[in-house]
Amino acid sequence: MTQIIKGGNLPLGGEPMRVAVVRRSSGAEAPKVDAAALLVDADGRVRGRGDLVFYNQPEHAGSGIRLLGEARGEGGVVADWLEIDPGRIEASVERVVVAASCDGGTFGEVEDLYVRAVSAATGAQLALYAVEDATTETAILLGEFYRRNGGWKFRAVGQGYDSGLPALATDFGFSASDEETGEEDEVVAEAPLATPPQAAPAPLAAPPQTAPAPLLVEKAAAPAPYSGIPAPYSGAPVAVPLGRLNALPAAFGPEFTYVEFQGEGKEDVETGLTLPRGFLAVDVVKKGAGYLDVVTLTVRKRRWRQVMRSGMDDLRGVGVLHHDGQSPLRLRVDTRGRWMVRLRPVSTLRAFDGPVEGYGPDVLAYTGDETGVRFRFEGDEDEKGYFGVAAHRKGGHWEYRFSRRDRGRGKGDLPRGPRLLVVEADGAWSMEPRPGGNGGFWSRSGR
């Protein structure tokens, strides 16, 4: 039996394989799915930037693992194929992790997703794992090939990530920082159309690797810590704009008078709001040290969507939530010490139309054309921490555009607006638009 369930494993004979990430496409509006592989050592980490095989880096030089391209079959079946020969894999590699990322939606919208390994010589099926529990994930660790007692085995994993391929790769110690790249923009080769799954797809040429010019922006100063008692609940929502600060379409989020709530420690908040479907901006102030987590809740008061999470002391940040326009709007604030939460329209967010600076989590409104972006992250007090930017589009779908660990600078690209740019940061940061696209390590726009 070669089909296994989540958590199951199978022994393999060590022969060359072709591995497919398969799904069914329902048309041009269906989310775009990409396959990837990470080569991981005994410590569970990649050894360097070259240990990620994906659409912008389709071949691993040392171990011969290749992304072969996309194949389309009958009934809308689409597969991305990888070539893996266990006999060529370097001795320092203990596992080959097979993953998939989703662009323009979530894996809950992807039909009939599974990973399948077949013999490169005979086409016989060696392993198959079907994903049946995907919901809001934008990246999934599907399975892994790992060494065991001198041979190889396959394990079905099915671990999902709501923050895309960059966050999945970061879990294995991957970094796409500018210190590891060269001086020019990466040039991304377009994947050729491959043959159906029984035949080997044509190989995909590897793009040249280059790197960002430095961004010279002074370090942003941290805002003063929260020093007062927040205002109480300010009243029921009304259809009166508070002063538009950006050019987001009205359909992106409703207009209402801001409301504030305050509390201490872990607490559920019944907002009393009945609003149309769309985005809401969320200002969060937290005094003192300790981790903070803000989520929306279902009718049964179960965790639903992430609004903000941060480990910063004396936090003053901005998050965003997408309201379905039907269920009552409830929040859960989980932290230590006093806090304040304010809800306001996304029309009052800062616009990203030139250089901006910030400190900690933030949300920006972007309504321009496709563009490149230069960014700089100063990190926390130890010059460490995380920085990432996700682009949210109308309807709540989102994708990471660039991210990094620890202090440094780099570049990425943004798709055409309108979008909300959700910044996760553990310290001071700056961003500025730059001409053109195709600038980031994770950029898809060149394919």
C-alpha positions as CSV (number, residue, x, y, z in Angstrom):
1,M,0.0,0.0,0.0
2,T,1.6,3.2,-1.1
3,Q,-1.1,5.7,-0.1
4,I,-0.7,6.9,3.5
5,I,-2.4,9.3,5.9
6,K,-1.0,12.3,7.8
7,G,1.8,11.1,10.1
8,G,2.3,7.8,8.3
9,N,5.6,6.7,6.7
10,L,6.8,4.3,4.0
11,P,10.2,2.7,3.3
12,L,11.8,3.5,-0.1
13,G,14.3,1.6,-2.2
14,G,16.6,4.6,-2.9
15,E,15.9,4.7,-6.6
16,P,15.7,8.0,-8.6
17,M,12.2,9.5,-8.2
18,R,10.0,12.2,-9.6
19,V,7.8,13.9,-7.0
20,A,4.6,15.8,-8.0
21,V,2.6,18.4,-6.1
22,V,-0.8,17.8,-7.7
23,R,-4.1,19.8,-7.5
24,R,-7.1,20.5,-9.6
25,S,-7.4,24.0,-11.1
26,S,-10.9,25.5,-11.5
27,G,-9.9,28.2,-13.9
28,A,-8.0,31.5,-14.1
29,E,-9.2,32.7,-10.7
30,A,-8.0,29.6,-8.9
31,P,-5.0,30.2,-6.5
32,K,-1.6,29.6,-8.1
33,V,0.3,26.7,-6.4
34,D,4.1,26.3,-6.5
35,A,6.2,23.3,-5.3
36,A,9.4,23.7,-3.3
37,A,12.0,21.5,-1.6
38,L,14.4,22.2,1.3
39,L,17.6,20.2,2.0
40,V,17.9,19.9,5.8
41,D,20.9,18.7,7.9
42,A,20.9,16.7,11.2
43,D,20.1,19.8,13.2
44,G,16.9,20.4,11.2
45,R,18.3,23.5,9.4
46,V,19.3,24.3,5.9
47,R,23.1,24.8,5.4
48,G,22.8,27.9,3.2
49,R,20.7,29.8,0.7
50,G,21.2,27.2,-2.0
51,D,19.3,24.6,0.1
52,L,16.0,25.9,-1.1
53,V,14.7,24.7,-4.5
54,F,11.8,26.7,-5.7
55,Y,10.5,28.8,-8.7
56,N,13.4,31.4,-8.5
57,Q,16.1,28.8,-7.7
58,P,15.0,25.6,-9.5
59,E,18.1,23.3,-9.0
60,H,20.4,22.3,-6.2
61,A,24.0,22.1,-7.5
62,G,25.4,19.6,-4.9
63,S,22.5,17.1,-4.7
64,G,21.0,17.3,-8.1
65,I,17.4,18.0,-6.9
66,R,15.6,19.9,-9.6
67,L,12.2,21.6,-10.1
68,L,11.2,20.3,-13.5
69,G,8.2,22.5,-14.3
70,E,4.4,22.3,-14.5
71,A,2.4,19.7,-16.2
72,R,-1.3,19.8,-17.1
73,G,-3.6,16.9,-17.6
74,E,-7.3,16.2,-18.3
75,G,-10.0,17.5,-16.0
76,G,-8.0,20.5,-14.9
77,V,-5.3,18.5,-13.1
78,V,-2.1,20.4,-12.6
79,A,1.2,19.1,-11.2
80,D,4.6,20.7,-10.4
81,W,7.3,18.1,-10.7
82,L,10.5,17.7,-8.7
83,E,13.4,15.3,-9.6
84,I,15.1,13.6,-6.6
85,D,17.8,11.0,-6.7
86,P,18.6,9.8,-3.2
87,G,21.9,8.4,-4.4
88,R,23.2,11.9,-5.3
89,I,22.1,13.6,-2.2
90,E,25.1,14.9,-0.1
91,A,25.9,13.0,3.1
92,S,25.3,16.1,5.2
93,V,21.7,16.2,4.1
94,E,19.4,14.2,6.5
95,R,16.0,15.2,5.0
96,V,14.5,16.6,1.9
97,V,11.3,18.5,2.8
98,V,8.7,18.9,0.0
99,A,6.4,21.9,0.4
100,A,3.9,24.0,-1.6
101,S,3.0,27.7,-1.5
102,C,-0.2,29.3,-2.6
103,D,-0.5,32.7,-4.4
104,G,-3.8,34.6,-4.7
105,G,-5.7,32.5,-2.1
106,T,-5.4,29.8,0.5
107,F,-5.1,26.1,0.4
108,G,-8.6,25.8,1.6
109,E,-9.6,27.0,-1.9
110,V,-7.3,24.5,-3.6
111,E,-9.1,21.3,-4.8
112,D,-7.7,17.8,-4.6
113,L,-4.2,18.6,-3.3
114,Y,-1.8,15.7,-2.9
115,V,1.9,14.8,-3.2
116,R,2.9,11.8,-5.2
117,A,6.3,10.1,-5.7
118,V,6.9,7.8,-8.6
119,S,9.9,5.8,-9.9
120,A,11.8,7.8,-12.5
121,A,12.6,4.5,-14.4
122,T,9.2,2.7,-14.4
123,G,6.6,5.3,-13.4
124,A,5.4,3.0,-10.6
125,Q,3.9,4.9,-7.6
126,L,6.1,4.9,-4.5
127,A,4.1,7.1,-2.1
128,L,1.0,9.2,-2.1
129,Y,-0.4,11.6,0.5
130,A,-3.6,13.6,0.0
131,V,-4.2,16.8,2.1
132,E,-7.7,16.8,3.4
133,D,-7.7,19.4,6.2
134,A,-6.3,22.6,4.6
135,T,-8.1,25.9,5.5
136,T,-6.3,29.3,5.8
137,E,-2.8,28.1,5.0
138,T,-0.7,29.8,2.3
139,A,2.1,27.3,2.6
140,I,2.1,23.6,3.5
141,L,4.9,21.2,4.5
142,L,3.6,18.2,2.6
143,G,6.1,15.5,3.4
144,E,9.7,14.6,3.8
145,F,12.2,12.1,2.5
146,Y,14.6,11.1,5.4
147,R,17.5,8.8,6.0
148,R,16.8,5.7,8.3
149,N,19.2,2.8,8.9
150,G,21.2,3.3,5.8
151,G,18.1,3.7,3.6
152,W,15.4,6.3,2.9
153,K,11.8,6.7,4.0
154,F,8.9,9.1,3.2
155,R,6.7,10.7,5.9
156,A,3.4,12.5,5.3
157,V,3.5,15.7,7.4
158,G,0.7,18.1,6.3
159,Q,1.9,21.1,8.5
160,G,0.3,24.4,7.4
161,Y,1.6,28.0,7.6
162,D,-0.6,31.1,7.3
163,S,2.3,33.3,6.4
164,G,3.6,31.7,3.1
165,L,6.8,30.1,1.9
166,P,9.1,32.6,3.5
167,A,7.9,31.8,7.0
168,L,8.0,28.0,6.3
169,A,11.6,28.3,5.0
170,T,12.6,30.5,8.0
171,D,11.5,27.6,10.4
172,F,14.4,25.7,8.9
173,G,16.9,28.5,9.4
174,F,16.7,29.8,5.9
175,S,17.6,33.5,5.2
176,A,17.3,35.4,2.0
177,S,19.2,38.4,3.4
178,D,21.0,40.8,1.1
179,E,24.4,39.9,2.7
180,E,24.1,36.5,0.9
181,T,23.2,38.0,-2.5
182,G,25.0,39.9,-5.2
183,E,24.5,43.5,-6.5
184,E,21.9,43.4,-9.2
185,D,18.2,42.4,-9.3
186,E,17.5,38.7,-9.7
187,V,16.4,37.7,-13.2
188,V,13.7,35.1,-13.0
189,A,13.3,32.6,-15.8
190,E,9.8,31.6,-16.9
191,A,8.9,28.0,-16.4
192,P,8.3,26.1,-19.7
193,L,5.1,24.1,-20.1
194,A,5.8,20.5,-19.3
195,T,4.4,17.2,-20.5
196,P,1.8,15.2,-18.6
197,P,2.8,13.4,-15.4
198,Q,3.9,10.1,-17.0
199,A,6.6,11.8,-19.0
200,A,9.4,13.9,-17.6
201,P,8.9,17.6,-17.9
202,A,11.5,19.7,-19.5
203,P,14.0,21.1,-17.0
204,L,13.8,24.7,-15.9
205,A,16.8,26.9,-16.4
206,A,18.3,28.5,-13.2
207,P,18.1,32.3,-13.1
208,P,21.2,34.3,-12.4
209,Q,21.6,35.3,-8.7
210,T,22.2,39.0,-7.9
211,A,21.5,41.6,-5.1
212,P,20.2,44.7,-3.7
213,A,21.8,48.1,-3.6
214,P,21.8,49.5,-0.1
215,L,19.1,51.7,1.3
216,L,20.4,54.6,3.3
217,V,17.7,55.5,5.8
218,E,18.4,56.7,9.4
219,K,17.2,54.4,12.2
220,A,13.7,55.3,13.2
221,A,13.2,56.4,16.8
222,A,10.9,54.3,19.0
223,P,7.7,56.1,19.9
224,A,7.3,57.1,23.6
225,P,5.7,54.3,25.7
226,Y,2.1,54.4,26.4
227,S,1.6,56.8,29.3
228,G,-2.1,57.2,29.9
229,I,-5.5,55.6,30.3
230,P,-7.3,54.9,26.9
231,A,-10.6,56.6,26.2
232,P,-13.7,54.4,27.0
233,Y,-16.0,53.0,24.4
234,S,-16.8,55.9,22.1
235,G,-20.3,55.0,20.8
236,A,-22.1,53.1,18.1
237,P,-20.8,53.2,14.5
238,V,-22.2,55.8,12.2
239,A,-21.9,56.4,8.4
240,V,-19.7,59.4,8.7
241,P,-16.1,59.3,7.4
242,L,-13.4,60.3,9.9
243,G,-11.1,61.8,7.4
244,R,-9.7,59.8,4.5
245,L,-5.9,59.5,4.4
246,N,-5.5,57.2,1.4
247,A,-7.0,56.2,-1.9
248,L,-8.3,52.7,-1.0
249,P,-11.6,51.9,-2.7
250,A,-14.7,52.3,-0.5
251,A,-15.4,48.6,-0.8
252,F,-12.1,47.7,1.0
253,G,-13.7,48.5,4.4
254,P,-16.7,50.3,6.0
255,E,-16.6,53.8,7.5
256,F,-17.5,54.1,11.2
257,T,-16.6,56.1,14.2
258,Y,-13.7,54.6,16.0
259,V,-14.3,52.5,19.1
260,E,-11.9,51.8,22.0
261,F,-11.7,49.0,24.6
262,Q,-9.3,48.6,27.5
263,G,-8.5,45.8,29.8
264,E,-5.8,43.8,31.6
265,G,-4.5,40.3,30.9
266,K,-6.4,37.8,28.8
267,E,-9.9,39.0,27.9
268,D,-12.5,38.4,25.3
269,V,-14.0,41.6,23.8
270,E,-17.6,41.8,22.6
271,T,-17.4,44.9,20.3
272,G,-21.1,45.3,19.8
273,L,-20.3,46.3,16.1
274,T,-22.5,45.3,13.2
275,L,-20.6,46.3,10.1
276,P,-20.5,45.4,6.4
277,R,-17.9,43.0,5.1
278,G,-14.4,44.4,4.8
279,F,-11.2,45.3,6.5
280,L,-10.9,47.2,9.8
281,A,-7.7,48.7,11.2
282,V,-6.8,47.8,14.8
283,D,-4.5,50.0,17.0
284,V,-3.0,48.1,19.9
285,V,-1.2,49.6,22.9
286,K,0.3,47.4,25.6
287,K,2.2,48.4,28.7
288,G,5.2,46.4,30.0
289,A,6.9,43.2,28.9
290,G,5.4,40.0,27.7
291,Y,4.0,38.4,24.5
292,L,0.7,39.8,23.0
293,D,-1.7,37.9,20.8
294,V,-4.9,39.4,19.3
295,V,-7.3,37.2,17.3
296,T,-10.9,37.3,16.2
297,L,-13.3,34.7,17.5
298,T,-16.0,32.6,16.0
299,V,-19.6,32.5,17.3
300,R,-18.5,29.7,19.6
301,K,-15.6,31.8,20.8
302,R,-12.9,29.8,19.1
303,R,-9.8,31.4,17.6
304,W,-10.4,32.4,14.1
305,R,-8.1,35.0,12.4
306,Q,-4.9,36.5,13.6
307,V,-4.9,40.3,14.1
308,M,-1.6,41.0,15.7
309,R,1.1,39.1,17.6
310,S,4.2,40.6,19.1
311,G,6.8,40.2,21.9
312,M,7.8,43.9,22.0
313,D,7.8,45.7,25.3
314,D,5.5,48.8,25.6
315,L,4.0,48.1,22.3
316,R,2.2,50.6,20.1
317,G,1.3,49.0,16.9
318,V,-1.3,48.6,14.1
319,G,-2.9,45.4,12.9
320,V,-5.8,44.6,10.6
321,L,-8.8,42.2,10.6
322,H,-11.2,41.1,7.9
323,H,-14.8,41.0,9.0
324,D,-17.3,38.7,7.2
325,G,-20.1,41.2,7.6
326,Q,-22.4,38.5,9.2
327,S,-21.2,37.2,12.5
328,P,-20.8,39.4,15.6
329,L,-17.3,40.9,15.8
330,R,-15.5,39.5,18.8
331,L,-11.8,39.8,19.8
332,R,-9.5,38.0,22.2
333,V,-6.6,39.9,23.7
334,D,-4.0,37.6,25.4
335,T,-1.2,39.3,27.2
336,R,0.1,40.4,30.6
337,G,-0.6,43.9,32.0
338,R,-2.8,46.7,30.7
339,W,-3.8,47.1,27.1
340,M,-6.0,49.2,24.8
341,V,-7.5,48.2,21.5
342,R,-9.0,50.8,19.0
343,L,-10.9,49.9,15.8
344,R,-11.0,52.4,13.0
345,P,-11.6,52.4,9.2
346,V,-8.8,51.4,6.9
347,S,-9.4,54.7,5.0
348,T,-7.5,56.3,7.9
349,L,-4.3,54.3,7.4
350,R,-1.1,55.8,6.1
351,A,-0.5,55.6,2.4
352,F,2.6,53.9,1.0
353,D,3.4,56.3,-1.8
354,G,6.9,57.3,-0.8
355,P,9.5,56.6,1.9
356,V,8.0,55.5,5.3
357,E,9.4,54.7,8.7
358,G,7.9,52.8,11.5
359,Y,8.5,51.0,14.8
360,G,6.9,47.6,15.4
361,P,3.7,46.3,13.7
362,D,2.0,48.5,11.2
363,V,-0.4,48.5,8.3
364,L,-0.1,50.7,5.2
365,A,-2.5,51.4,2.3
366,Y,-1.0,50.8,-1.2
367,T,-2.9,51.9,-4.4
368,G,-0.1,52.2,-6.9
369,D,1.2,50.1,-9.8
370,E,3.5,47.1,-9.5
371,T,6.7,48.4,-8.0
372,G,10.0,47.3,-6.4
373,V,10.6,48.1,-2.7
374,R,13.8,48.7,-0.7
375,F,13.6,48.1,3.0
376,R,15.8,48.3,6.1
377,F,15.2,46.6,9.4
378,E,17.1,47.8,12.5
379,G,16.0,44.9,14.7
380,D,15.4,44.8,18.4
381,E,17.8,45.8,21.2
382,D,20.1,42.9,20.2
383,E,19.8,43.8,16.5
384,K,17.7,40.6,16.0
385,G,14.0,39.9,15.6
386,Y,11.7,39.4,12.6
387,F,10.6,41.7,9.8
388,G,8.1,40.8,7.1
389,V,5.5,42.4,4.8
390,A,2.4,40.7,3.6
391,A,0.1,42.2,0.8
392,H,-3.6,41.7,1.5
393,R,-6.2,42.1,-1.3
394,K,-9.9,42.6,-1.2
395,G,-11.7,39.6,0.2
396,G,-9.0,38.8,2.8
397,H,-6.6,36.8,0.6
398,W,-2.9,37.6,1.2
399,E,0.7,36.6,0.5
400,Y,4.1,37.4,1.9
401,R,6.2,39.7,-0.3
402,F,9.4,39.8,1.6
403,S,10.8,38.9,5.0
404,R,14.0,38.5,7.0
405,R,15.5,37.6,10.3
406,D,17.8,39.9,12.2
407,R,19.0,43.4,11.4
408,G,19.7,44.3,7.7
409,R,18.4,45.6,4.4
410,G,17.1,44.1,1.2
411,K,14.4,44.5,-1.4
412,G,11.3,42.9,-2.8
413,D,8.4,43.9,-5.0
414,L,4.7,44.7,-4.6
415,P,1.8,43.7,-7.0
416,R,-0.5,46.3,-8.4
417,G,-2.8,47.9,-5.8
418,P,-5.1,48.3,-4.1
419,R,-3.6,46.3,-1.2
420,L,-3.1,46.5,2.5
421,L,0.6,46.1,3.5
422,V,0.7,44.4,6.9
423,V,4.1,44.9,8.5
424,E,5.4,42.5,11.2
425,A,8.4,43.9,12.9
426,D,10.3,43.6,16.3
427,G,11.9,47.0,16.0
428,A,12.5,50.0,13.8
429,W,12.1,49.7,10.0
430,S,11.9,51.8,6.8
431,M,10.6,51.2,3.3
432,E,10.6,53.1,0.1
433,P,9.3,52.4,-3.5
434,R,11.8,52.0,-6.3
435,P,11.3,51.8,-10.0
436,G,10.4,48.4,-11.6
437,G,9.7,45.0,-10.1
438,N,11.3,41.6,-10.1
439,G,13.4,42.8,-7.2
440,G,12.9,40.3,-4.4
441,F,14.2,36.8,-3.7
442,W,10.6,35.7,-3.3
443,S,9.3,37.7,-6.3
444,R,6.8,35.8,-8.5
445,S,6.3,38.6,-11.0
446,G,9.0,37.4,-13.4
447,R,7.5,34.0,-14.0
